[in-house]
Structures are given as C-alpha cells and as structure tokens.
Amino acid sequence: MRHARRRVVRRVTRLAAVGGLLLGGVMVTRAVASEPPATTAVPHTYAVKAGRTGAELVSRLGSSRTAGTWIGADGKPVVAVTDEQAAAEVRTAGARAKVVEHSMDELKSAARTLRSAPRVAGTAWSMDYRTNEVVVQGDSTVSASDWAAMTKVADGIGGFVRMERTEGTFTPRLNGAQPILSTGGRCSAGFNVTDGQSDFILTAGHCGPNGSVWFADTGGTNQLGRTVAQSFPGNDFSLVQYADGKAGDGAGVVFIGNGKGVQITGAGDPAIGQRVFRSGSTSGLRDGQVTGVNSTVNYPEGTVTGLIETNVCAEPGDSGGPMFSEGIALGITSGGSGDCTQGGTTFFQPVTKALKELGMQLIVSNPPAAGGASPAPSATSAQGSIAPGAASPGSSAAVQGAEGTPLLSRLTDTRNVGPGLLVVGGSLIALVATRYIRSEQDRKAYQRYYSATWG
C-alpha cells in the first residue's frame, strides 16, 4: 500500500513538473513573439511637411481663390482653386489641383443664407468640396411644404446648392467609448482632458446639462463625476469632472472592445475623404470616411454648426464617443441618421474647437514632455499623407478593467518572460529531483532485496 502511494506521489510530481515546463515555455515563447521591436514604430499621423498640406495651401492662397481641400484616392491632398495661377502654385507644392467655379467665400455665403432662413428641424447642410456644392439634406420628418420652402431658398442662392432627401431622422445619439450613465440617459465617454490641475471627460453637450451626475454602472454605485461645463445647441460638447479629480492610468487610451484600446497621441482636424474610426458603447468600433466639414444640423433640440460629417454609422448610446485616426483625436459623436444595420450619416463635434473654447489640453499616451498632456494643434493642421484606405485606428493598448484580461493574454504578456524562465527552471529542477529520488529508492530497494537473499 505504501509503495502504491509512493508511485502516485511520484507520478503527480512528474506531471506537475512537466506541466510547469510547458506553461513556462508558452509564457516565454509567446511573450517573446509578441514583444515589440526595440525601436517602437511611431504611428502615421497624416501630417505632412510644411507647405505641402492642402490646409496650408488653402490658407496661403486665400478663401477667394480656393474652395477647400480633401484627400484623393492616392492619399495626396487635392485643393479646389478658382484660377489657373492658383492651380500652378498647388502643383508646385506637390499637391493636386482642381479648378472649380465657386470659391470658399461663395460656399460660406450660401451657408449663411440657409442659416438665416426659417429654421426647419430635420434638415442639415454641409460643404462638399469635391463637387464644389453646398448639399442640403432633409430627413423623413420634414414635411413637403417645409421642403418646398427650403428648395426655394436654395434656388435663390444658385445652382451649386444641391437638395437631397434622406431616410431616418437627424437626432442626437443620446443613449466613447465606454458607457457613462445618468438620470438623463446613457452616453459614451469621449477623450480625457486636463486643465493642469484636474482631469475631465470630454463628451457630447446634449448628453446632459450642468450638474448632471454620471456613473460607470447601472446601479449608481460607481460615481464617475459631474458635468461642470456644457455647450448645446450651437456646439455639442461638455466636460465631466472626475469625482476624485484624476482620470487614472490609461487616460490616453480609448476603448475599442474586447479589452483592447487605441493610444491617443494628439489632436487634429480631419480632411474630406480621410478614413476615420469611431468607438461607442452601443455599436463598438466602426469606420468610414469624412464626407463634409463645417456642417450644420437642425436637430429637434436646436441647431449645431461647425460639425464634421461622415458616413460612419452610429446608434443611440454612442453619443459623446471618440472619433480618431492613426491615434489622432478628431471628434466627439454628436448625432445623425440611420443605424449600423442599414448605414447612415453621423456628425461629430471637432475636438480642436472644443479644447480651444474650454481651455483644456488632451491627455495623451507617451507624452513628449513632462506634464502628461499636449496642446491641440491649430485648426489649420489638416491631415492627409497616406491613402485613406491604408489608415488604421492607431497603436493598440490593453484596457484594464474593461472586460477582464484573458488568461492567455496574461500568460503572453511581455513582462512574463522573466517569470516564465523561473517556471521553466523550477520545473526542470523538479523533474531532476524526482528522477534522482526515484533512482535512490530503486537502488535501496535493490540492495534490500539482494541482501535478504544473501542471508
């Protein structure tokens, strides 16, 4: 019986040692395989050399000779110009030129005329630089008589105002990326920002008025903070001050699902045609392209101007969530029409404008200098140096506490190389020790047996 117990103990010990050897091997090999190269790759930021971006060319040539800029299919900036001399300057700077009939001054004048007309809820308009038009949209709530009145205003402006009916309704996406809840509904956190003393969540203004209390759980036990500044309508942004004043670890990362996130390294303004990504607590990570800028939307709750128009889908609950590309913060989800089944239009509050008006700085990952934040670049720093389809959300990062960390992820963490080697070493020692003990036991048993036969 005693010998049987010894055999069981030896087998269990050997199995544990072999298991430890395999586990340690997985930890080391997987961690080494996933370890980043010695020189960490800096994500593309769409920023190009001075004097070569579309935004800089537009600024230099002026609004009377240009009519906007966008990113072509080849990833190069295209500038709309009104004369051949301006076109030559654009080509000399390395960009492509498109000669158009109407200048930016004319497009803005048309937008002002539309704004001064009687307000019609359910309508929106934006400047389509690629077609050199102002596009007016009307959702399903706009009556035939109101649409006829808007069409009459457009006809009075000129033939470069295009009228389009769209399905669905333009509504704020009340109800980012992680959910924040209050008595007013559910929204999504946008980006973390700071004034140098306290940290805040930058989210949509329509989510709630000043004084709104926000929680991270439906039970109302984990209080995040309170809304201390709001701008809606007109703009669509607000600040939620953290209850303890600090955003904590990972403040420069936005959640994209499955325990993963994207590192945010700065803020900027997008260009028409640019591929962008949006994350929200309802529909998760989605992507699409910027289709318009300086857009105006007449929500039932009020009019919001200066928005970014995209064909990225969104749904209720995604409001306030972040829009970004290549790690650059671009916008905060405002509203739109459609959903992520049929597709639709989504508008975003530009981050740079919100930061400027609130006097805040974006909290970024791996800040270039002490202080934990970097100021937003000027609104003229539009982006566009690689093909839109080649864009990615940005550098990945783990999000702690989002959905837990899978066992395999913990085992393959690059920090587990050392512990993995210790496990391997310990397992080898256990195997050698088990082998030695068994040999000694066998030798002693052999001696006892033959000493007894020798008498």
Salt bridges, closest charged atoms under 4 A:
ASP74 OD2 - ARG96 NE 3.61
ASP83 OD1 - ARG65 NH2 3.22
GLU89 OE2 - ARG65 NH1 3.86
GLU101 OE1 - HIS102 NE2 3.79
GLU106 OE1 - HIS102 ND1 3.28
GLU133 OE1 - ARG162 NH1 2.03
GLU164 OE2 - ARG162 NE 2.97
ASP236 OD2 - HIS206 ND1 2.84
ASP287 OD2 - ARG275 NH2 3.01
ASP318 OD2 - ARG278 NH1 3.60
ASP413 OD2 - ARG415 NH2 2.65
GLU440 OE1 - ARG443 NH2 2.79
ASP442 OD2 - ARG438 NE 3.99
